Amino acid sequence: METKVHKIDAEGKILGKLAVEIAVLIRGKDKPNYVPNKDMGDDVIVKNADKLKVTGKKLSDKIYYSHSGYLGGLKQAPLERLMAKRPNEALRRAVEGMLPKNKLAQEQIKRLKFE
C-alpha cells in the first residue's frame, strides 16, 4: 500500500468543510480499493490553520469540553479562545469527530500534521 502526502492551504477555508475534506483523505475513502476495516489513507499536512473561517455565531456559541477525571474537573473553552490559543487543535478536533470511534481512528488521526 502506497501512501501519498497531501498539502492543504487552509487560508480562507471554512472549518467544517475543510475537516470533511481532510477526513476523507485520512480514511482513504477517495481510493477505489477502500475497505472500512483497513487503514489505507494518506498523510495530510495543513498550513495556515490560524486563518480558517467560521460561519455564523460559532466563535462565541460553540463550546469544547474536557474533563480531568476528578470531581469538578470539567473545563469549557469557546471556539474563539481555542482558535486564539491553538488553531490547530480546533481543526484536529473537527477531523477527529468525523473519524470512526475505534482503534483505527487513533492511527488515522496521527497522519494529520500541521506546519
Summary of the structure (lengths in Angstrom):
residues: 115
radius of gyration: 15.2
end to end distance: 25.5
largest distance: 48.2
contacts: 281
relative contact order: 0.22
helix: 41%
strand: 22%
